[in-house]
Amino acid sequence: MNESGIAVEKLKTNDRGAMRMFLRNKAAVVGLVVFVFILLVTIFGPSLYGTSANKMVSRPFLAPSDDLAPLLGTDYLGRDILAGVVGGGRTTLLVAAVAAAMTMTIGIVIGSLAGYFGGWVDALLMRVTEIFQVMPTLLFSLVVIFLLGPGTRNETLAIGLTLWPLAARLARAEFLRLRELDFVKAARAIGCNDLRIMVRTILPNAMPPLLVSATLTIVIAILFHAGLAFLGMVDVNTVSWGSMLGKNRGYALTAWWTVFFPGLAIVITGLSVSLIGDGLQDAFNPKLRGR
Amino acid sequence: MTALARGIGSRLGQAIGLLLAVVVVVFFLIQIAPGDAALYLAGEQGVGDAEFLAQVRAEYGLDRPLLAQLWTYVVNIAQLDLGKSTYFEEPVLGLILDRLFATVVLAGSALLFAVVVGVAIGVFTARRPESPASSLVTATSLVGFSTPVFYSAVMFIVVFAAKWGLFPVGGIEDVRYQGNWIGESIDFLQHLVLPALSLGIIYLAYYSRLARASMLEVLESDYIRTARAKGAHERIVVYKHALRNAVIPVITIAGLQVGNLLSGALLVEVVFSWPGIGRLAVNSIFRRDSPTLLGIMIFSSAMVILANLLTDLVYRLVDPRIRVGGSR
């Protein structure tokens, strides 16, 4: 096991290099800080702020500039917009995280099998991937929710089932590239079986682009869930940024704050994760190292 | 030329196979859905005894084996029969075709705007890679990527329609111009601006970045250096030699993203009450009108397949390497 010991050691130094690159990237660090802040607000904010996002606190349509209004005004039912913004990320972030994990898992399993074995396995799996790629994503998740019913589990399923083809293609390309390299041949020569080569030898080396793709998937999943909530396709009793936009949009002409702030929360969250993804991409790119 | 014809023929066969697969997936999705269609149909009519249920099952063919049902489904769709809407009590295909124009115009103009303006911005910034404009493109494209299309749409209405009154708030036409075709056309375009902009701007962010990256790469290549070395004018180098190759990835990605474009159009249609197939799909969900929803699903998959096919064709025509080689 001396050989694998060396491999681990090498991976660690590489990781440290990537970490340093990431921390030197100001935009990425800002993204990370903002995202951690959003996570903390989402987890602890509602109990700290104390007002329920579903509770009528004042008259409807109070502008933020109004003396009687809470900081960000009230919506068409007199609910506190700030309370919604603070608590509205919970389901969206939870669903997005689980859906992204699901997407990456399906994508990596299918893509790695296709890329590693090639031949008819590849042809078959890529055909299946293609089927899922030609169905318009949002429409497909609407159909899934329509047929299975709303609820956090089905929403996650609806998003995870739609987004995986991209990850599958990426994983396939990486496995196709890596399986021809010498260290994989070496692993095969010392008698490792296919599963071990795929999981222990190739996968760690395919991780950097997959990790970048995972962050992008999280952004897409956040937007996706917000879109479903906006359309009123998710559990109606949960206040989320998307559902706030969807329910208030009829009044947006006269009460802009009811849609502006929830939407801004989505944009800032998505942007922070995008910045992290961009930073990771640069950090993993050896061409940019040591610059 | 025969190689091109054969290439197109085989792609056409694949496209038909793909559409068939989508139909099968949709069929099995219906099967795994909880609930009993016969029970639901009987419930609609307020009768629930076993005899009536059996009658409903026989009437709708629900008592037949699954594969026989699938076969009927496929044969009907092959004959362009997408079923009958339970809400309108009309053939689904007709409902879709009535609204197709609106969706195609919306998605098409958004795409055209995004590609043309995106490529222009991409070329402009690629020639000045270190300029503030270049960083601005990178930053805007990140914001664009993270902005939900329904948010930009709603905020556009708030600013451009409600506050400044420049454009209508929604819909596709105003009754006051009826009968006057010049007025009608101008009115239609006025209604189109905001929906197309709010859909296109998301993709603009994306394509400008893509065009910039691809232009930067092309400008580095040997043949550009050769063109410059032989003394070609910089304008000719950029707009004739480089642009032609730099545009290829943008066209490819644009063609592959038609599915995403339709998803975005769906949200924009809902926000602007734009009478397209996306809005019909969302309304069908609230009406529990499954034939219409599933029909739209299959129809728009066919549109995506068609778009991919066309992209492939354009690609073959633009890039001679693919024309000769056939497959990768």
Interface residues (C-beta under 8 A of the other chain):
Chain A: R127 E130 I131 Q133 V134 M135 P136 T137 L138 L139 F140 L142 V143 V144 F146 L147 L148 G149 V219 L223 A226 G227 F230 L231 M233 G242 L245 G246 R249 A252 L253 T254 W256 V259 F260 G263 I266 V267 T269 G270 L271 V273 S274 L275 D278
Chain B: L18 A21 V22 V25 V26 L29 I30 I32 A33 P34 L142 V143 F145 S146 T147 P148 V149 F150 Y151 V154 M155 I157 V158 A161 A162 V169 G259 N260 L262 S263 G264 L266 L267 V270 V271 G278 A281 V282 I285 S290 L293 L294 I296 M297 S300 S301 V304 I305 N308
